[in-house]
Amino acid sequence: MKRFFSKGRIRKIVAVLLIWVVLLVKITLVFQTAYEATDRALAYMNNPEKGVTVLDKTRLVEFTPENPKAGFIFYPGGLVEPDAYAPLMEQLAEHGIKCIIVRMPHYMAFLDANGARGIREMYPEIDEWYIGGHSLGGAMAAMYGAIHSDEYKGLVLLGAYATSDLTHKDIKTILIRGDQDKVLNMEKYEESLQNLPDGYEEVIIPGGCHAYFGDYGPQNGDGTPTITVEEQTKQTLEKLVDFME
């Protein structure tokens, strides 16, 4: 008489349970509420400055200057609408940087960590490329950048840290965070600095918070900023322009 819980039956039960777990996670993510871009952020999408073209595609949002001198692929933070980063991306484009925001499934970058794949090849006229992101998006961009470091000149981490080993990679790196950021896990952030290549640059914005790298209002668990979102965007912009030039 066969045992009821044979190895084959156990494997089938485990497989079914795993399928249900994956479905449950996906359903949960679908019903998660994303932080929405403010009207101010959307104004940068709909009314860019002269010389900048904004193209909203299904998977990508492009901010293109007339004569791009470099490209920047950006991963949004977890549960944040990509449009919330329009102010920073559009103003970078005004400085000649073609910016491409990758729209992530269910607003979660870990569901498409390879989102940058194939984007560089779409724009062969651009030689120099940067990759980066905010929060969870920054961590996933760092993971992708660690594997494809020969394709990028630099890595940008906004309120984020790298869990991947970049110590022997030829990719210059900049980290920018606000000193009022309470979302960023500072213990892991400090530990992660050992993963970065020599000569990395760290910038701390006085009065800045986690949410103000985008424009989507307050974020749960964040600190209280003492500067405006416009001021944090301005300081971030200045640092990135210097970094990319």
Buried (B, 14 or more C-beta within 10 A) or exposed (E): EEEEEEEEEEEEEEEEEEEEEEEEEEEEBEEEEBBBBBEEBBBBBEEBEEEBEBEBEEEBBBBBBEEBBBBBBBBBBBBBBBBBBBBBBBBBBBBBBBBBBBBBBBBBBBBBBEBBEEBBEEBEEBEBBBBBBBBBBBBBBBBBBBEBBEBBBBBBBBBBBBBBEBEEBEBBBBBBBBEBBBBBEEEEBEEBEEBBBEEBBEBEBEBBBBBBBBBBBEBEEBBEBEBEBEBBBBBBBEBBBEBBE
